[in-house]
Amino acid sequence: MIKIIISSVFILIFSGKNFAQFNEHKFGLAANLVYSTSADIFLNPNSSDPIIRNQPFTLEDIISYGLDLRYRFSESTLLGISTEYIYKTSQAPNLSVFLGNQVVRLPVVDGFQLIPLEATAYYFLPFSTESFKFMMGGGIGYYFGKFIRKFAGTEALVQERKFAIGIHVSASMDYIIFNNFSTRFEMKFRDPQFNVISKYSVVDVEYRGEVVHLTDSDFETKINMNGISFILGLVYQF
């Protein structure tokens, strides 16, 4: 049985031209699994102290899901739009409050939600074959997101989102499996950054038998998703 499976895989790989009809299709719709290396949250972006202002709370190993639609504009170029749903949180001692007669740092759940909408132009690299399609791309994105904070029954509610636009570049490879299906591996480099103004839903909360008073003023955070994204996709060509 193992020999049959191995033989079938080799036949599939080396007979790719028999299945590869990529050039006949104008559109490719991909369902993607995305791994992003890291993102930084700046909890005090307006502080007068540069050390505090530039101190990030880093989130790593971010898994998200997305869709990607590409249209073959010419023999050598494609135009595409893509989107993702990104959500990542982690618990850390990021909240400074007065408790009793002293300032203490309490653990809170901090993170972000981000929905990017990106437009990209792709160029087929000249060493592409019938089975393997190599592409370089670059474009612009609009980023719609919010800061997430949860603590003892209260949470941060968005009061204002500041406009966020960024650029990106990518390198991808499609392997054509059958007439209408291919797999895709892509690396994307981007640096979206956006600011969010939030406010606590409740300002007096109970924590371990004591009442903690949180600020009732708006506060601002800056989120920068500055890591590399690795994308694995299944593409339907039509």
KACORPE-V11886 format. One record per backbone hydrogen bond with DSSP energy under -0.5 kcal/mol. CO is the residue of the C=O (numbers start at 1). NH is the residue of the N-H. If there is no record, write none. Layout:
<<CO | NH> <CO | NH>>
//
This chain:
<<1 | 5> <2 | 6> <3 | 7> <4 | 8> <5 | 9> <6 | 10> <7 | 11> <8 | 12> <9 | 13> <10 | 14> <11 | 15> <13 | 16> <15 | 18> <15 | 19> <16 | 19> <16 | 20> <19 | 21> <21 | 24> <22 | 25> <26 | 72> <27 | 238> <28 | 30> <28 | 70> <29 | 236> <30 | 32> <30 | 68> <31 | 234> <32 | 66> <33 | 232> <34 | 36> <34 | 64> <35 | 230> <36 | 62> <37 | 61> <38 | 227> <39 | 59> <40 | 224> <41 | 43> <41 | 57> <42 | 45> <42 | 222> <44 | 47> <48 | 50> <49 | 53> <50 | 54> <52 | 55> <54 | 56> <55 | 43> <56 | 58> <57 | 41> <59 | 39> <61 | 63> <62 | 36> <63 | 87> <64 | 34> <65 | 85> <66 | 32> <67 | 83> <68 | 30> <69 | 81> <70 | 28> <71 | 73> <71 | 79> <76 | 124> <77 | 73> <77 | 74> <78 | 122> <79 | 71> <80 | 120> <81 | 69> <82 | 118> <83 | 67> <84 | 86> <85 | 65> <86 | 114> <88 | 112> <90 | 110> <92 | 94> <92 | 108> <94 | 96> <95 | 97> <95 | 106> <97 | 99> <97 | 104> <99 | 101> <99 | 102> <102 | 99> <102 | 104> <104 | 97> <104 | 106> <106 | 95> <108 | 92> <108 | 110> <109 | 150> <110 | 90> <111 | 148> <112 | 88> <113 | 146> <114 | 86> <115 | 144> <116 | 84> <117 | 142> <118 | 82> <119 | 140> <120 | 80> <121 | 138> <122 | 78> <123 | 136> <125 | 128> <131 | 133> <131 | 176> <132 | 129> <132 | 134> <133 | 174> <134 | 125> <135 | 172> <136 | 123> <137 | 170> <138 | 121> <139 | 168> <140 | 119> <141 | 166> <142 | 117> <142 | 144> <143 | 145> <144 | 115> <146 | 113> <148 | 111> <149 | 156> <150 | 109> <151 | 154> <154 | 151> <155 | 201> <157 | 199> <160 | 197> <164 | 143> <166 | 141> <167 | 191> <168 | 139> <169 | 189> <170 | 137> <171 | 187> <172 | 135> <173 | 185> <174 | 133> <174 | 176> <175 | 177> <175 | 183> <180 | 237> <181 | 177> <181 | 178> <182 | 235> <183 | 175> <184 | 233> <185 | 173> <186 | 231> <187 | 171> <188 | 190> <188 | 229> <189 | 169> <192 | 225> <194 | 223> <195 | 162> <196 | 198> <196 | 221> <197 | 159> <197 | 160> <198 | 219> <199 | 157> <203 | 205> <203 | 214> <205 | 207> <205 | 212> <207 | 210> <210 | 207> <210 | 212> <211 | 213> <212 | 205> <212 | 214> <219 | 198> <221 | 196> <222 | 42> <223 | 194> <224 | 40> <224 | 226> <225 | 192> <227 | 190> <228 | 37> <229 | 188> <230 | 35> <231 | 186> <232 | 33> <233 | 184> <233 | 235> <234 | 31> <235 | 182> <235 | 237> <236 | 29>>
//
